[in-house]
Amino acid sequence: MKSRQDYELQCDVLVIGTGYAGLAATIEALSSGAEVIALGRRNPLASNSALGGGTFAFADTPLQRQKGIRDSAELLAKDILKANRHTIPEDVVNAAARQGIQLYDWLVEIGAEFYEVMQYPGHSIPRVHLESGMDGANTLNLLLKKARSKGADVWLGTVAEHLILNEENEVEGVQAVNSAEKITIKARRATILAAGGFGKNKVMMTKYLPEYAEMPCVSGAGSTGDGIRMGMEIGADVLNMDAAELYSLGSAQKGLRILGVSEAMSKGAILVNKNGERFTDESQGYGLTAPPVMQQADAVALLVLDEALLKSVVKLHRNIDKYLNTGSVYYGETASGLAQKTGIDPDNFQKTASQFFPSGKLYGTWIRTILIQSMGGLKINAKAQVIHHRGHPIPRLYAAGDNTPSLGGAATSENPCPGYLTGTGYLLALASGRIAGQNAARTAI
């Protein structure tokens, strides 16, 4: 919509979204001396950021060096580009990867604690940093506290509806709704879109990801695609809108995302179908095992691990008890005992299990593939400027986090996002948020 003169509110930088990306942008803009208003559709804890497992892909950090791990931003970028088959602009990947060491120090400075660094599929060396509690909400609360301490004006329960353009077709602000009342906010320097993906928007899911529109989705309640939609309304280009993050880590009984499945598979757990047969290579990671799980009877699989492996995962995942106590984890003194409790074919399972777990108690939980989030978004450059479909940056408009394409890249016919590497979602959110905040604050009035 076009400019108007009677704005109810004004600021230097307007941030739409209060997840990792939005709060990182807010903090950086404030640190650069800008006056900032941040709008959140819901409580920040309803964002995807809060629902993640607290895994961060950073390179060349003090924790890595302490453990004798030699890493670099260049190697991280190389791994990401290899995984996504170079379907994300290289300059965007490099910009995010270079933020790694700065992000680690920055988060530690505001109170985050990283207690382990692990190797995950697709990463050539151990670089996935585990945050205390492995709960994304921990870091989100630290970011929100930091933003408010620096003077951020945070408006929760406020829905941004449309971007406002001036006569030069520069983004001048936004029309929003707060408590059923329409308000307009002018951004003197720039506006940043960081409002999340569209996993909870049935219309957008049906249009861009129809195959997964009815799949159980654990995206945050605020993942309604507002930022992407508003950008497209004024001509922004989009990329990889048919990409989605599927994980084989949903509880078939409880409809929950189960923490610890990825760690279990990386340490030797196996997946079997109802016939008691192993059907995939679990070491590929939970993203690449998602489609094979969907092809099994009733689209479910039994995750199987022994007692030593379970204890290892519990030690690593400090808050996993709430899942172990839901009644959806079975155990047997033998493979036959577990087969009896879960109803899988006992003879086939005995043969399968004996190859991986020759003796001892076995544990199992039924899992299914779930949709974590959409992975496409507004096309940006290395400065986090939103790109118009004609190829030029849209003046005074930036985007970050899930409003931009995932570093996982494009979909294939077999998998909607085979290139996603663990920890790069948080990397992109924080890196693009900081870059957008810094550049927005420098934009001339």
C-alpha positions, 0 to 999 in steps of 0.5 A: 500500500502507498504512503500516508502522512498520519503514522501513529508510531515512528522508529528508525528500524522496524522489526517484524518477528520476535524469534531468533532472527527478529531479536538478533536484528533488534539487538544489533540495530539497537547496538548501532544506535537505532531506535527500534520497534519489534512486532510479534504476532504471538509470544516469542515462545510460539516461534520455531526458535523456541521449539528447536533442540538447541543445536547450533552449527558454528565454526572455529569456536573456543569450545572446538579449539578446547577439544582439539577440533580445527574448523573454519568458516570456509569449511562450514560454507563448503559443507553447506554448499555441498549438501544443498547442491549449490542451490543457495547463493554462495555469498549468502552461505559465506556471509552466514558461515563467517558469523559463526565465531562471532555468534558463539562469543555473542551468545556466551556474552548474553548468558548462553552455555554450550556444553558439548560439540558433536558430529552430525551427518553432512558436517565434515567435522564436529561443529554442532554445539549443544546449548545447555538443556538443548532447548531453543527456548533457553536462548530465546529468553536470553535474547528477549531479555537482552533486547529489552535491556537495550531499550527495545520497544516490543509489541506482542500480539501485534499482526503486521498486515501490509508494507507501506511504500513511499512515492519512490517505492521505498518501504516506509513502514507497515500497517498492523493490527493490535488488539483489533485496532489498526495502526501504522508504523513508520520506519525512518531507516528500514524494515526487517521481515523476520516473521517466520515460515508458513507451516501453519498457513493452510492456504500457503501450504496448499499452494506451495507444499500440497503434498504435505499440507495435511501432515502433522506440523510442529512449526510454531503457532506464529508460522503463518507466513506473514513476512513472506506474503507481505514481501511478495505483495510488493514484488519480492522474489522468492526461492525454494518455496516447494522445500520443506523440512521433514524429520523422522522424529515424530511420536506416532502415539503422542503426535509430539516431536521426540527429542533425542532421536537424531542423537540416537540414530547418529550413535547407532540406533536402528529403524525397523518396520512392522515386519521387523526389518531394517529398511534404511541407513540411519547414519544419513540423518533424520532428514534423509530417513524421513521419506523411507519412513513414510513408505513403510506400513502405516507410515511408521517405524520403530526406533530401536536402541539398547540400554547403553545407547539410551543412557548416552542419549539421556545424558546428552539430552538433559530434558528428555525425561518428559518424553521417556515418561509419556508411556510411548517408550517400550522395552524388553529384556530380549528382542523377542520381548520388545517384539511382543510389546510392540507387535512387530514380527518376532522372527524377523526382528530377532534376526535384525536386532542380533546384528546390532544388539547381540544381547541385553535390554532393548528399547523402542518407540514408534516414530513417524515423519512430521513437518517441521517447517517450510523452507522457502522464502524471500530471496536476499543477498549477502547484506540481507536485502530483499531482492525484487523479482526484477533483480534489484534490492527493494530499498529499505527492506531486509529479511532474516531467518525463516522469511528467507530460504533455508540453507538446506536449499532446493527440493528434489523429487525424492525429498523436499529438503535433502540438504539441510544440516543440523544446526544451520537453521539457528545459524541462519536465523542469528546470522541473517538477523544480525546482518539485517539489523546492522545494515538496517541501522546504517541506512540513511534517513 
